[in-house]
């Protein structure tokens, strides 16, 4: 009886979770006149791909997709590398101010982003990084490094120091022991951190719409925001863009799902 109740709850939860994705997909396949038809149609009376065609013909969505991929992959890779090195430092070395540094990292996660938006915008303007993908990457890296470092520190503290000491006894340097012994064990945590950073960059709108106004540098969230005008919302194109934008994330999750599951279950932060 308990298993039946548990299965029923999980099935209902799965339906609730998947229904928005189903509805967006169905909406993207409906003709414009059918999107607002009453009563609601849960499957299009006539399947059409006009919204996808409009997306790549009238809007330069392919370029926006490439921009988002470049920014998200580069920023996520940089965040992961810095998090790996910073987490190792905080987990393996004792130095004055380590506790204060950890506290500062935690405090930055509690501060609303819009508080720093004005100074950050002026800084980006002075550096000539407005309307540049490189500037957006720098902001994303600065925003995500503290959290990634905290997460990686938790993973390192789960790995016995004896593994590195054994490698150093065999003649390996500390760096070699870290790269050859610790990093392979850390792959689930590294994968989880990379995916977290990628998804955050991929979906981020607030900073992107503030710092990016050029058509050539728009990312997908900024481009999708342009479907909302003063008097209308292009729901068909919005739905099609949402479906397309979900695909890279799904591919990434599918490619490294084993590491993600291991990383999420093993990555508790220890004090």
Buried (B, 14 or more C-beta within 10 A) or exposed (E): EEEEEEEEEEEEEEEEEEEEEEEBBBBBBBBBEBBEEEEEEEEBEEEBEBBBEBBBEEBBBEBBBBBBBBBBBBBBBBBBBBBBEBBBBBBBEEEEEEEEBBEEBEEBEEEEBEEBBEEBBEEBEEEEBBBBBEBBBBBBBBBBBBBBBBBBBBBBBBBEEEEBEEBBEEEBEEEBBBEEBBBEBBBBBBBBBBBBBBBBBBBBEEBBBBBBEEBEBBBBBBBBEBBEEEEEEBBBBBBBBBBBBBEBBEEBEEEBEEBBEBBBEBBEEEE
